[in-house]
């Protein structure tokens, strides 16, 4: 097996979880040993924020840390879908076509995270 996945800059390590198939970029979180932050491809969907054109970014995401270290909101402890509004305005307007595009991207990201395999290999007695 490669020690790197395409698009990854972090070398594989037996102490770290493997990447789910949708992960395109990941980082090792140095402040929480044994943790890898997986991020999938970002899809951009056009929207409007009351006058200006803006974009919504949608991507699968997973802050993959050991269960004993999890302390954040429970949604972040499992593979999840992130949505980021790239605007200062908190409200957006979508045309029917844009709403359908957003729905397709949300559904695709949800399908990806639903299919995430177990990323943590069981330790063998020699690994402890």
Biotite code that builds the C-alpha atoms (Angstrom):
import biotite.structure as struc

atoms = struc.array([
    struc.Atom([0.000, 0.000, 0.000], chain_id="A", res_id=1, res_name="UNK", atom_name="CA", element="C"),
    struc.Atom([1.210, 3.529, -0.716], chain_id="A", res_id=2, res_name="UNK", atom_name="CA", element="C"),
    struc.Atom([2.268, 5.531, 2.295], chain_id="A", res_id=3, res_name="UNK", atom_name="CA", element="C"),
    struc.Atom([0.417, 8.507, 0.767], chain_id="A", res_id=4, res_name="UNK", atom_name="CA", element="C"),
    struc.Atom([-2.959, 8.862, -0.895], chain_id="A", res_id=5, res_name="UNK", atom_name="CA", element="C"),
    struc.Atom([-3.386, 11.043, -3.984], chain_id="A", res_id=6, res_name="UNK", atom_name="CA", element="C"),
    struc.Atom([-3.718, 14.674, -2.914], chain_id="A", res_id=7, res_name="UNK", atom_name="CA", element="C"),
    struc.Atom([-2.466, 13.920, 0.583], chain_id="A", res_id=8, res_name="UNK", atom_name="CA", element="C"),
    struc.Atom([0.628, 15.423, 2.106], chain_id="A", res_id=9, res_name="UNK", atom_name="CA", element="C"),
    struc.Atom([0.541, 13.429, 5.319], chain_id="A", res_id=10, res_name="UNK", atom_name="CA", element="C"),
    struc.Atom([2.482, 10.180, 5.475], chain_id="A", res_id=11, res_name="UNK", atom_name="CA", element="C"),
    struc.Atom([0.522, 7.116, 6.615], chain_id="A", res_id=12, res_name="UNK", atom_name="CA", element="C"),
    struc.Atom([1.259, 5.789, 10.074], chain_id="A", res_id=13, res_name="UNK", atom_name="CA", element="C"),
    struc.Atom([-0.006, 2.682, 11.893], chain_id="A", res_id=14, res_name="UNK", atom_name="CA", element="C"),
    struc.Atom([-0.865, 4.940, 14.860], chain_id="A", res_id=15, res_name="UNK", atom_name="CA", element="C"),
    struc.Atom([-3.235, 7.037, 12.733], chain_id="A", res_id=16, res_name="UNK", atom_name="CA", element="C"),
    struc.Atom([-6.589, 6.154, 11.189], chain_id="A", res_id=17, res_name="UNK", atom_name="CA", element="C"),
    struc.Atom([-6.726, 5.377, 7.498], chain_id="A", res_id=18, res_name="UNK", atom_name="CA", element="C"),
    struc.Atom([-8.509, 7.773, 5.162], chain_id="A", res_id=19, res_name="UNK", atom_name="CA", element="C"),
    struc.Atom([-12.042, 7.136, 3.977], chain_id="A", res_id=20, res_name="UNK", atom_name="CA", element="C"),
    struc.Atom([-12.378, 6.804, 0.185], chain_id="A", res_id=21, res_name="UNK", atom_name="CA", element="C"),
    struc.Atom([-13.809, 10.330, -0.146], chain_id="A", res_id=22, res_name="UNK", atom_name="CA", element="C"),
    struc.Atom([-10.895, 12.042, 1.658], chain_id="A", res_id=23, res_name="UNK", atom_name="CA", element="C"),
    struc.Atom([-8.953, 14.279, -0.714], chain_id="A", res_id=24, res_name="UNK", atom_name="CA", element="C"),
    struc.Atom([-6.978, 16.315, 1.805], chain_id="A", res_id=25, res_name="UNK", atom_name="CA", element="C"),
    struc.Atom([-6.213, 15.516, 5.387], chain_id="A", res_id=26, res_name="UNK", atom_name="CA", element="C"),
    struc.Atom([-4.079, 16.787, 8.205], chain_id="A", res_id=27, res_name="UNK", atom_name="CA", element="C"),
    struc.Atom([-2.638, 15.198, 11.297], chain_id="A", res_id=28, res_name="UNK", atom_name="CA", element="C"),
    struc.Atom([-3.744, 17.080, 14.387], chain_id="A", res_id=29, res_name="UNK", atom_name="CA", element="C"),
    struc.Atom([-0.599, 17.380, 16.495], chain_id="A", res_id=30, res_name="UNK", atom_name="CA", element="C"),
    struc.Atom([-2.433, 18.627, 19.613], chain_id="A", res_id=31, res_name="UNK", atom_name="CA", element="C"),
    struc.Atom([-4.561, 15.436, 19.798], chain_id="A", res_id=32, res_name="UNK", atom_name="CA", element="C"),
    struc.Atom([-2.272, 12.428, 19.165], chain_id="A", res_id=33, res_name="UNK", atom_name="CA", element="C"),
    struc.Atom([-3.750, 9.726, 16.938], chain_id="A", res_id=34, res_name="UNK", atom_name="CA", element="C"),
    struc.Atom([-6.089, 12.166, 15.186], chain_id="A", res_id=35, res_name="UNK", atom_name="CA", element="C"),
    struc.Atom([-6.505, 12.874, 11.496], chain_id="A", res_id=36, res_name="UNK", atom_name="CA", element="C"),
    struc.Atom([-8.852, 15.499, 10.013], chain_id="A", res_id=37, res_name="UNK", atom_name="CA", element="C"),
    struc.Atom([-10.331, 14.197, 6.736], chain_id="A", res_id=38, res_name="UNK", atom_name="CA", element="C"),
    struc.Atom([-11.823, 16.585, 4.206], chain_id="A", res_id=39, res_name="UNK", atom_name="CA", element="C"),
    struc.Atom([-13.517, 15.638, 0.944], chain_id="A", res_id=40, res_name="UNK", atom_name="CA", element="C"),
    struc.Atom([-13.875, 17.550, -2.287], chain_id="A", res_id=41, res_name="UNK", atom_name="CA", element="C"),
    struc.Atom([-15.604, 20.914, -1.892], chain_id="A", res_id=42, res_name="UNK", atom_name="CA", element="C"),
    struc.Atom([-18.566, 21.567, -4.180], chain_id="A", res_id=43, res_name="UNK", atom_name="CA", element="C"),
    struc.Atom([-19.561, 25.193, -4.713], chain_id="A", res_id=44, res_name="UNK", atom_name="CA", element="C"),
    struc.Atom([-23.190, 26.172, -5.247], chain_id="A", res_id=45, res_name="UNK", atom_name="CA", element="C"),
    struc.Atom([-24.131, 29.666, -6.382], chain_id="A", res_id=46, res_name="UNK", atom_name="CA", element="C"),
    struc.Atom([-26.610, 31.647, -4.267], chain_id="A", res_id=47, res_name="UNK", atom_name="CA", element="C"),
    struc.Atom([-27.557, 35.268, -3.559], chain_id="A", res_id=48, res_name="UNK", atom_name="CA", element="C"),
    struc.Atom([-27.362, 37.187, -0.294], chain_id="A", res_id=49, res_name="UNK", atom_name="CA", element="C"),
    struc.Atom([-29.847, 39.943, -0.989], chain_id="A", res_id=50, res_name="UNK", atom_name="CA", element="C"),
    struc.Atom([-28.075, 41.596, -3.868], chain_id="A", res_id=51, res_name="UNK", atom_name="CA", element="C"),
    struc.Atom([-24.686, 40.013, -4.396], chain_id="A", res_id=52, res_name="UNK", atom_name="CA", element="C"),
    struc.Atom([-23.860, 36.622, -5.840], chain_id="A", res_id=53, res_name="UNK", atom_name="CA", element="C"),
    struc.Atom([-22.258, 34.379, -3.227], chain_id="A", res_id=54, res_name="UNK", atom_name="CA", element="C"),
    struc.Atom([-21.392, 30.714, -2.936], chain_id="A", res_id=55, res_name="UNK", atom_name="CA", element="C"),
    struc.Atom([-22.209, 27.898, -0.574], chain_id="A", res_id=56, res_name="UNK", atom_name="CA", element="C"),
    struc.Atom([-19.444, 25.362, -0.086], chain_id="A", res_id=57, res_name="UNK", atom_name="CA", element="C"),
    struc.Atom([-20.423, 21.746, 0.717], chain_id="A", res_id=58, res_name="UNK", atom_name="CA", element="C"),
    struc.Atom([-18.015, 18.933, 1.596], chain_id="A", res_id=59, res_name="UNK", atom_name="CA", element="C"),
    struc.Atom([-17.767, 15.671, 3.568], chain_id="A", res_id=60, res_name="UNK", atom_name="CA", element="C"),
    struc.Atom([-15.684, 16.105, 6.717], chain_id="A", res_id=61, res_name="UNK", atom_name="CA", element="C"),
    struc.Atom([-14.458, 13.998, 9.640], chain_id="A", res_id=62, res_name="UNK", atom_name="CA", element="C"),
    struc.Atom([-12.331, 14.944, 12.642], chain_id="A", res_id=63, res_name="UNK", atom_name="CA", element="C"),
    struc.Atom([-11.226, 11.340, 13.240], chain_id="A", res_id=64, res_name="UNK", atom_name="CA", element="C"),
    struc.Atom([-9.953, 11.181, 16.809], chain_id="A", res_id=65, res_name="UNK", atom_name="CA", element="C"),
    struc.Atom([-9.728, 8.366, 19.346], chain_id="A", res_id=66, res_name="UNK", atom_name="CA", element="C"),
    struc.Atom([-13.075, 7.867, 21.122], chain_id="A", res_id=67, res_name="UNK", atom_name="CA", element="C"),
    struc.Atom([-11.476, 8.584, 24.496], chain_id="A", res_id=68, res_name="UNK", atom_name="CA", element="C"),
    struc.Atom([-10.478, 12.101, 23.340], chain_id="A", res_id=69, res_name="UNK", atom_name="CA", element="C"),
    struc.Atom([-13.795, 13.204, 21.811], chain_id="A", res_id=70, res_name="UNK", atom_name="CA", element="C"),
    struc.Atom([-15.159, 16.285, 23.536], chain_id="A", res_id=71, res_name="UNK", atom_name="CA", element="C"),
    struc.Atom([-16.766, 18.385, 20.809], chain_id="A", res_id=72, res_name="UNK", atom_name="CA", element="C"),
    struc.Atom([-20.317, 18.440, 19.528], chain_id="A", res_id=73, res_name="UNK", atom_name="CA", element="C"),
    struc.Atom([-21.407, 14.868, 18.800], chain_id="A", res_id=74, res_name="UNK", atom_name="CA", element="C"),
    struc.Atom([-22.006, 15.646, 15.107], chain_id="A", res_id=75, res_name="UNK", atom_name="CA", element="C"),
    struc.Atom([-18.264, 16.249, 14.723], chain_id="A", res_id=76, res_name="UNK", atom_name="CA", element="C"),
    struc.Atom([-17.345, 12.872, 16.246], chain_id="A", res_id=77, res_name="UNK", atom_name="CA", element="C"),
    struc.Atom([-18.616, 11.013, 13.191], chain_id="A", res_id=78, res_name="UNK", atom_name="CA", element="C"),
    struc.Atom([-18.323, 11.621, 9.432], chain_id="A", res_id=79, res_name="UNK", atom_name="CA", element="C"),
    struc.Atom([-20.562, 14.590, 8.622], chain_id="A", res_id=80, res_name="UNK", atom_name="CA", element="C"),
    struc.Atom([-21.435, 17.145, 5.941], chain_id="A", res_id=81, res_name="UNK", atom_name="CA", element="C"),
    struc.Atom([-20.089, 20.691, 6.241], chain_id="A", res_id=82, res_name="UNK", atom_name="CA", element="C"),
    struc.Atom([-21.783, 23.698, 4.663], chain_id="A", res_id=83, res_name="UNK", atom_name="CA", element="C"),
    struc.Atom([-20.082, 27.088, 4.587], chain_id="A", res_id=84, res_name="UNK", atom_name="CA", element="C"),
    struc.Atom([-21.740, 30.305, 3.451], chain_id="A", res_id=85, res_name="UNK", atom_name="CA", element="C"),
    struc.Atom([-19.141, 32.436, 1.714], chain_id="A", res_id=86, res_name="UNK", atom_name="CA", element="C"),
    struc.Atom([-20.763, 35.744, 2.555], chain_id="A", res_id=87, res_name="UNK", atom_name="CA", element="C"),
    struc.Atom([-20.998, 38.175, 5.456], chain_id="A", res_id=88, res_name="UNK", atom_name="CA", element="C"),
    struc.Atom([-24.787, 38.224, 5.185], chain_id="A", res_id=89, res_name="UNK", atom_name="CA", element="C"),
    struc.Atom([-26.507, 35.500, 7.275], chain_id="A", res_id=90, res_name="UNK", atom_name="CA", element="C"),
    struc.Atom([-29.390, 35.086, 4.821], chain_id="A", res_id=91, res_name="UNK", atom_name="CA", element="C"),
    struc.Atom([-29.307, 33.716, 1.297], chain_id="A", res_id=92, res_name="UNK", atom_name="CA", element="C"),
    struc.Atom([-31.767, 33.333, -1.556], chain_id="A", res_id=93, res_name="UNK", atom_name="CA", element="C"),
    struc.Atom([-31.734, 30.427, -3.997], chain_id="A", res_id=94, res_name="UNK", atom_name="CA", element="C"),
    struc.Atom([-33.442, 30.095, -7.344], chain_id="A", res_id=95, res_name="UNK", atom_name="CA", element="C"),
    struc.Atom([-35.213, 26.743, -7.805], chain_id="A", res_id=96, res_name="UNK", atom_name="CA", element="C"),
    struc.Atom([-32.255, 25.585, -9.927], chain_id="A", res_id=97, res_name="UNK", atom_name="CA", element="C"),
    struc.Atom([-29.755, 26.657, -7.243], chain_id="A", res_id=98, res_name="UNK", atom_name="CA", element="C"),
    struc.Atom([-31.829, 24.977, -4.516], chain_id="A", res_id=99, res_name="UNK", atom_name="CA", element="C"),
    struc.Atom([-31.806, 21.726, -6.500], chain_id="A", res_id=100, res_name="UNK", atom_name="CA", element="C"),
    struc.Atom([-28.040, 22.032, -7.045], chain_id="A", res_id=101, res_name="UNK", atom_name="CA", element="C"),
    struc.Atom([-27.553, 22.504, -3.303], chain_id="A", res_id=102, res_name="UNK", atom_name="CA", element="C"),
    struc.Atom([-29.810, 19.524, -2.582], chain_id="A", res_id=103, res_name="UNK", atom_name="CA", element="C"),
    struc.Atom([-27.792, 17.344, -5.002], chain_id="A", res_id=104, res_name="UNK", atom_name="CA", element="C"),
    struc.Atom([-24.487, 18.346, -3.374], chain_id="A", res_id=105, res_name="UNK", atom_name="CA", element="C"),
    struc.Atom([-25.835, 17.802, 0.143], chain_id="A", res_id=106, res_name="UNK", atom_name="CA", element="C"),
    struc.Atom([-27.172, 14.392, -0.876], chain_id="A", res_id=107, res_name="UNK", atom_name="CA", element="C"),
    struc.Atom([-23.871, 13.399, -2.530], chain_id="A", res_id=108, res_name="UNK", atom_name="CA", element="C"),
    struc.Atom([-21.870, 14.429, 0.543], chain_id="A", res_id=109, res_name="UNK", atom_name="CA", element="C"),
    struc.Atom([-24.315, 12.592, 2.843], chain_id="A", res_id=110, res_name="UNK", atom_name="CA", element="C"),
    struc.Atom([-23.997, 9.444, 0.696], chain_id="A", res_id=111, res_name="UNK", atom_name="CA", element="C"),
    struc.Atom([-20.194, 9.683, 0.937], chain_id="A", res_id=112, res_name="UNK", atom_name="CA", element="C"),
    struc.Atom([-20.133, 9.961, 4.722], chain_id="A", res_id=113, res_name="UNK", atom_name="CA", element="C"),
    struc.Atom([-22.774, 7.230, 5.092], chain_id="A", res_id=114, res_name="UNK", atom_name="CA", element="C"),
    struc.Atom([-20.423, 4.878, 3.242], chain_id="A", res_id=115, res_name="UNK", atom_name="CA", element="C"),
    struc.Atom([-17.392, 5.684, 5.405], chain_id="A", res_id=116, res_name="UNK", atom_name="CA", element="C"),
    struc.Atom([-15.700, 2.462, 6.499], chain_id="A", res_id=117, res_name="UNK", atom_name="CA", element="C"),
    struc.Atom([-14.122, 1.965, 9.919], chain_id="A", res_id=118, res_name="UNK", atom_name="CA", element="C"),
    struc.Atom([-10.929, 4.027, 9.694], chain_id="A", res_id=119, res_name="UNK", atom_name="CA", element="C"),
    struc.Atom([-9.313, 2.683, 12.840], chain_id="A", res_id=120, res_name="UNK", atom_name="CA", element="C"),
    struc.Atom([-7.534, -0.645, 12.498], chain_id="A", res_id=121, res_name="UNK", atom_name="CA", element="C"),
    struc.Atom([-7.647, -2.948, 15.499], chain_id="A", res_id=122, res_name="UNK", atom_name="CA", element="C"),
    struc.Atom([-4.342, -3.002, 17.358], chain_id="A", res_id=123, res_name="UNK", atom_name="CA", element="C"),
    struc.Atom([-2.465, -6.265, 17.462], chain_id="A", res_id=124, res_name="UNK", atom_name="CA", element="C"),
    struc.Atom([-0.788, -7.201, 20.765], chain_id="A", res_id=125, res_name="UNK", atom_name="CA", element="C"),
    struc.Atom([2.598, -6.101, 19.352], chain_id="A", res_id=126, res_name="UNK", atom_name="CA", element="C"),
    struc.Atom([1.311, -2.588, 18.588], chain_id="A", res_id=127, res_name="UNK", atom_name="CA", element="C"),
    struc.Atom([0.598, -1.622, 22.186], chain_id="A", res_id=128, res_name="UNK", atom_name="CA", element="C"),
])
